[in-house]
């Protein structure tokens, strides 16, 4: 097969790596590519071999396999429009894996020398390649257990570092506090209490900065071959995943300011059938926009081709013509997937999710009311516990400096200081009361599964109720934040209209994202049912067409018989 120059240029225009090249540059690039055909099962390149080429998959599919400790691990399955070999060329190292043609495959291949010449002619492409390499390397270092077996990450980025630097301003200002204590201790007073206050405040600021670093590093924006995903996580407390399948996307826009254009960051807005997703202050927003558009269009083309093939097969089945089954595509556990360890399951059993406001259980998402609701319910216990703890410590100080009183006395038997004992009993009672309120708060859960929304209400040692509704029966959703505190802390109610009933997810954190979760799952559920209806209609149409085809010959034969002279 010989691919003409115009077809090559059209193919290259679809690939985000070459965005920004004009037709003349694309024509020169097309001339530098050589066609190579590989039958199914052929090795294209071997692990450990010298990197001498860059590959574009024009037709077919390629499996990348890495062999380690005598075992083969499938790193990825690449299809038409994908590319490979760029990492080894850019980093000047040997092949990390072996490339094997899974089907009869046609590649467009560029030699190492021509690849280097391309980056010299169009240096702006280097950043595109390096960004793709960083995304894949970062993806391989992380563990996203929600990835599907055949899902591959193409783009992965965090919020731009400028977001982190802005959050550092307040801790840097607060750093003047321990410096002030230290200056006062050295200049005015040698009291150890002043030095202790300075050290304590310095430790808190250091912990604050560490928390900001972890918080910034835990938020990701991801593009896979199936969907776009926004991940937000607060360590051990909150995690949120918003996502949209590629086939639900309507448009992709970028908004950025003067500083964003200089530092290459901005807001990426993905509009779908059910709303919009915001990639807030993401690095390289225009590159991400081009990638989403590329895979979005690829998904549309694949869906159209699949629909035609399914219609053909339906007609074949109704005509009694054997339908050749497609060879099953090998699936894989992605290189960045993992199996939960026993200690993770143990933590879950012991209540690791007790204070989480959002977490996932299998295919379900669980929400709880905001911590402010818990504080409003248990503020008396919290305040009393703090007071009792302070008074108890003060009593211990009195006992320490006293010459005739002790915390524990062994004269005439064992006895405990009456005040200290009373404080311990009261403290224990308050802890039990607080634990009861925490459990009571944690037992009120809102769940969104792939089929239902569920409202669970349970009193410790008391009543329990469970209300549920099918996702496809939802008529509409809205959210409300009422009051200054709700707006400052970003919590509110999500109202879900199900026929004559309104479900209320009360006091949930970030109600806009909760609403989006519900709407996206409702859309997926409706789309699944619609696909089933389309399949049924396709079978009905195929049956009619097959009946017509079978009857046409019979009608013609009958007409010929009727036309014969008696």
Number of C-alpha atoms within 10 A of each C-alpha: 7 7 12 10 15 13 10 18 19 14 14 21 17 18 18 21 21 19 17 13 16 10 13 10 16 21 17 13 20 22 14 16 19 14 15 15 16 18 15 15 15 16 15 19 19 18 16 13 13 15 23 17 18 21 20 23 19 22 17 20 22 30 21 23 20 18 13 9 5 6 8 13 16 18 19 23 23 20 17 16 19 16 19 17 22 19 21 18 20 16 11 12 13 17 20 19 22 21 24 22 23 22 18 15 23 20 23 20 21 23 17 17 10 15 21 16 13 18 14 12 11 14 12 15 19 17 14 16 18 15 18 18 19 15 18 18 14 14 22 16 11 12 14 14 14 12 16 14 15 15 18 21 21 19 23 22 23 20 22 19 15 14 14 16 12 9 14 16 11 12 15 12 9 14 17 14 16 22 15 13 20 17 15 16 18 13 9 8 12 11 11 10 12 19 19 15 15 22 16 13 19 19 13 14 19 14 12 13 18 12 14 18 15 13 15 20 16 16 18 18 24 21 24 19 18 19 19 22 19 21 16 17 19 16 12 13 14 16 17 20 20 17 20 27 17 22 17 17 21 15 15 18 13 16 15 16 12 9 10 19 14 9 14 18 25 24 21 24 18 20 17 18 14 18 14 17 20 17 25 19 21 23 24 23 25 21 19 24 19 17 21 26 20 16 23 23 16 18 17 13 12 12 13 12 11 12 15 12 12 15 16 14 19 23 24 16 16 18 16 10 11 10 12 7 7 6 7 6 11 12 13 16 17 24 18 19 19 12 7 9 8 9 9 11 12 11 11 12 10 10 11 14 18 16 19 21 22 24 20 17 9 8 10 14 20 17 24 24 24 23 19 16 16 18 15 9 16 18 14 13 20 16 11 15 20 13 13 17 15 12 15 19 13 12 16 17 11 14 17 13 10 10 8 7 12 16 16 14 12 9 7 6 6 8 13 13 15 11 13 18 15 13 17 15 11 14 20 13 14 18 16 12 14 20 14 15 19 18 16 17 25 21 17 18 21 24 21 24 19 16 18 19 24 19 18 15 17 17 16 12 7 6 8 12 10 11 11 15 18 16 22 17 13 20 12 13 17 14 21 16 20 12 10 9 12 19 13 9 14 17 26 24 24 25 18 22 16 17 11 6 10 15 20 17 24 22 22 28 23 21 22 18 17 23 20 20 20 24 20 22 22 24 18 19 18 16 14 12 13 12 12 12 12 13 16 12 12 18 19 15 15 21 18 14 16 19 14 13 13 13 12 12 11 12 12 11 12 11 11 10 11 10 9 7 5 5
